[in-house]
Amino acid sequence: MKREFEFEGGFPPSRPRDVKGGIRARSRRGAFGQTWWARRWIEVLEGFDLGGRLPRARSYARRGQVVSILIGKGRVDAVVQGSRPEPYLVSLETRVLPAGQWQRLASALTREARFAAKLLAGEMPPDVEEAFRAAGLSLFPDRREDLRTACSCPDWSNPCKHIAAVYYLLGEEFDRDPFLIFRLRGLERDELVRLLGRAAVAAAPTTAAGPPPATAGRGRAPRRATDPLPSEPSAFWQGSELPEDFLGEVEAPPVAAALLARLGAFPFWRGRQPLTEAVTPVYHAASGRGLEVLLRGTGSG
């Protein structure tokens, strides 16, 4: 029988071995998960009554003790470094919904356009669980038996703190990509999109084919005339001199790393600070140096 030496029997808690490049939670204190669906996932874990293991699990997630996480259909495999030299192997399994149940769910989702619209925009509708219940299904595990977990550590408790640490990090990853929840239930994002599309077509009323409406072209922007291509191929490839004001007014970007920020959080980030926060000083320095080089080359400034 597994025994828990870190929390039971009066033994002092052991200290986990430091990990270089481990996955670190974005949450440094307080609750995990920002979106309702991430918090809903965390609620399932915290409803298991794990006692003193939950604070240790949160500490493991924040200090980077989770070495790797691989998410597949219905399964998560992870490696967690504990106090022993050999890392522990963690697995989580959820019940995968069969194709017929997914088709029934797609029909329920397309009955209200807002469900499909939000999902296609990468956002989880607040009441999407109602659509699941209407189809006789559940998005999140309803019972402890719906989530099968295992860890190679000696702790007799299941979930142990290593499993719970992976669970917390999954909740943060669901913040970034809600479609990972569907993957755990057996459906990838592109498969869900195709299902919703087919369900919408099947639900649409059929009409007899007829001539296109008279206003079919109304509202289109007029075609703009373009300069003809050079008749000589050499002239086309050589191009011509650029006007002196081709670049217009040159200045440093008002917001550093704007495109990177639009991409959102990096999946399972391993740094001690968020990626955008870490590289923003580099963007500032590079844009300033680039502006200096450009103005020096053009004789401006």
N, C-alpha and C positions, 0 to 999 in steps of 0.2 A: 504494500500500500504506500502511495506517495505521502510524504509528510512535509509540512510547511515549516521550515526552520527559521524563516525570517520574521514571522509574525506570531507564531504560536509557541507555547511552552516557555515563555520568558526569555527566549534567546534574543539578543540584540539584532536589529536588521543588518544585513550584509550590504556592502557597497558595490554597485555594479562596476565592471571594468569600463574605462573610458573608450569611446569609439571615435575614430577619425572619419569624418565624412558621413556620419549617420544622418538619418532623416529627422529634422527638428520641426516640432509643431510651431505654427505661426503664433499661436496663443501663448503668451508668456505668463499669464495669470488669469484667474477667473474661469469662466465657462469656455468650452470648446464649441466651435460651430457658430456661424453668423446667420445663416439662412434657416428657415423653418424646417426644411427637409434634413439638414445636417443635425439640427438639435433633436429632431424626431428620432434619428438614428442613434444618437447618444442616449436618449431616454430609454431605448431598449436595453442598452448595456447597463445603465445605472439602476434599472429596475431589477437586476439580478441579485441584489443584496450581497455585494462582495466585501462589505465591511472595509477594513483598513487597506485592502489591495487597491482600491480606486485612487487614493492619493499617490501611492507608489507608481501606479500605472501612468498617471498624469505627469509625474516627475520623469519617468522613462521616456515618454513621448516628447517632453520639452528639452531634455538634455541630449537627445539624439541616440538613444540606445537601440532604436530600430534600424537595422542595417539595410534592409531592402524590403520592398512590398511589390508583389505581382498580382494584378487583378485580372481574373478571367471570368468566363461565364459560370456563375454559380460558385465560384471558389476564389479565395485569396490565400496566397502563400507568402510568408514573411520570415525573415531571420532577425532575431532579437538577441542582443548581447546582454547577458546577466552578469553575475558575480563569478561564474566559472569560466575557465579558458575557452571552452567550446560554446559557440552561440547556440541558442535554442531555435528549433524549427517550429513555426506556428502555422496553423491552417484554420481557415474559416470556410464553412460551406453553407449555402442557402439553397432552398428548394427552387429548382429551375421550372418556370411555367412552360407547359407544352404549347405547341403551335396553336392548337384549337383555342386555348384560353387566351393567348395573345390576340387572336383574331376577334374573339368576343370582346376583349378590352378595347381594341381599336374601334370597333363599332360603337361602344359606349362613349369613347372620347370624341368621336366625330359628331355625336348628336348635339354637342355644344361646341361651336367653332372656337371659343376662347381657349378650350383645353389644347386643341391642336395648335392654335396660333402661338400660345406661350411655350409649348414644348418645342416647336420648330424654331423659336427665338432663343432656345437654350435656357429657358426659365421654367421652374416647376410651379404649376398652378397651385394656389393655397389649398384648394379643396379637391385636388386630383385624387385623394384617397377615397372620396365619395364615388368617383367613377369606378375605381377598383372594386369597392364594396357592391356597387350596382351590378357589376359583372361577376360577383361572387368570389372575388380575389382580394389579395392584400399586397400592397407595395412593400411594406416593411414586415419583418418577422413579427407575428402575433404572439407566439408562445416561445418558451425557451427551447422546445423541441424543434422549432423551425430553423434554429441556428446551431449547426454542429461545429464545435471548435475543438482543437487539440493542440497541445504543446509538449515538447520533449523535455520540459523542466521537471524537477521532482515534486512540484507543488501538487497536492491532491485536489485543490480547488479547480473547477472548470466553469467559467473562465478564470485563469490566473492573471497576474499583473502583466505578463508578457502579451497575452492575448488582448487584454484590455488596452494596453498601450497602442497596439495595432488598430484596435477599434476606434480609439480617439483620433488617430491620424487619418483613418478612412473618413471619419466625419468631416474633418477639414478638407479633405480632397473632394468630398461631395459638394462642399461650398463652391469649389472651382468648377466642377463638372457634374451636374445633377444626373447626367445620363449614365454615370457609373453605377447608380442604383439599379437602373434597368439592366445593365450588363450583369450585375450580380443575380438578377432574376432570370437571365438567360437571353437577353436581347440587346444587340448593339444599336447605336444611335441610327445608323443608316438603315438598318432593318426596321426600326420603329417608324422612321420617316416613310419608307415604302409601304408599310402596313397602313399607316394613316392615310396615305394617298389612295390606296386601293379601296379602303373603307369609305372614303369621301366620294369616290367615283361610283361605288355601288349604291350609296345612299342618295346620289343626285337623281332628280327626275329626268327621264329620257324624253326628248322632243324630236319630232321629225326633222330631217335635214332640209334646209332651205337655202335660198341665196343669201349671201352676206348682207348685213344691214347697210343702208345707204351711208351711214355715218361711220363706216369702218375706219376710214382714214382720218377722221376728225380728231384734232388734238395733237397730231404728230408735229414735231418740229420740222420746219422746211429744210430741205437739203441745201447745204452751203456749197457754192462753187469752189473748187480747188484749183490751184495752179497746175497746169499740165506738166507731166514728167518730161525731163530733157530727152530730146531725140537721140543724143549721143550717149551711149552707155558709160563712157569714160567720165563725162560731166556729172552723171548721176552719182558715181562712186567717189569722185573727188570732192564733190560738194562745192561750197563757196565760202567766202569770208563771212564770219559772223559780225553783226553790227556791234559797235562799241558798247551800247547799252543792253547787250543781250542778257546779262545777268540781272539787270535792274538794281534795285537797292539791296545790298547785302548786309545782313546783320545776324547776330547769334540768335538761335531759336529762343522764343520767349519761355518755353517749357522744356526742360531737359528730359530725355528718354520718354517723350510723349508716345511714340509708337509702341515701345516696350510696355508702357503702362496700360495701353489699350488691349494688349494681349492677355492681361490678367495675371493671376498668380502662377508661378512656375510649379509644375506638378512635383509633389514630394521634395520640396526645396531642402537642401542640406546645409545651407549657410547659417551663420549666427544672426544675420539680419536679412530682411527681405531683399530680393534681387534688385528691384528698382532703386531701393535706398542704397544698396552697395555700389551700384554702377553710376549713380547720378553725378558724383564728383568727377568721374572719368569723362562723362558727357560734357560737363561744364569745361573741363580743361581742354578737351579735344576741339570743341566748337570755338573757344577763344584762340587756340593755336591755329586752327584752320582759317579763321577770319584774319589773323595777323599775317599769315603766309599769303593769302589771296590779295590783300590790300597792298602788301609789299611788292607782289608781282605785277599788279596793275598800276603801280605808282600812285595809288590813292592814299588818303589818310593824312 
